Amino acid sequence: MIIRKYGIKLTRIKKKDIELIRRKRNSSNINKRMHCKVKITPEMQLVWFNSVNNIYNTYFIIHYENKKIGIINGKNSDFNKRQSEGGMFVWDKEYWGTVIPALCSVMMTDFTFFVNDFKRNYIKILKSNTNAINYNKQLGYFATNDYPSDSETQWFVLTKESYLKNIQRIRKG
């Protein structure tokens, strides 16, 4: 599966991508922003890939300017409740603080709400990652107790209605 928009291409991950993802995920720049800070082995990565390579999880490599710059996902899709959980990390520092991660979020959220026709999307963010919290609040996410948070993380939810209310302002920008 491939999604293209805004000069960005999202391609569904394949087995050949998992070593790149593992190396980037283990890098100190990314690992320190993750809830789980375990160093991932090649064996662990293969087990992970085999567990997410199904219809309930959509993991994409982010391609921009002919480079692989990150990964974005919708996971744990519940087709009965019409909800999923999202996540993203951009390993290429050149694009941190740019509009590219925001555009990727919009692409994935559009996929979630308009292709899958889901009603809610959940994300879990480290409480110390104020940039991610502030950005996601601009999209319309709000803190929720639907899932248990802990001392380090907070769950947020985005409803389709909240997204539609907030996305018009973002698209204009």
Buried (B, 14 or more C-beta within 10 A) or exposed (E): EEBEEEEBBBBBBEEEBBEBBBBBBBEEEBBEBBEEEEEBEEEEBBEBBEEBBEEEBBBBBBBBEEEBBBBBBBBEBEEEEBBBBBBBBBBBEEBBEEEBBBBBBBBBBBBBBEEBEBBBBBBBBBEEBEEBBEBBBBBBBEEBEEEEBEEEBBBBBBBBEBBEEBBEEBEEE
